[in-house]
Amino acid sequence: MMPVDDDEARVHCRLDELLEERGMTLARLAELVGVTVVNLSVLKNDRAKAVRFSTLTAVCDALECEVGDLLVVVPRS
């Protein structure tokens, strides 16, 4: 098993916060975006290793946000 790159682990997805701000469920977002709830859950829980640009674009369109609103880099501790 390959070690986790420290920089990779520092990317945080703010999907929970954005959904709450918009009063939207993960299931509704999945419908709008055209991906499974499971795949969005992986993203939401910071377990995604990669994300397609088309998925990022669709999520941002549905949430009316920018990629930088959705994904942030957590400062090193």
Secondary structure, DSSP 8 states (H G I E B T S, - for coil): -----HHHHTEEE-HHHHHHHHT--HHHHHHHHTS-HHHHHHHHTT--S---HHHHHHHHHHHT--HHHHEEE----
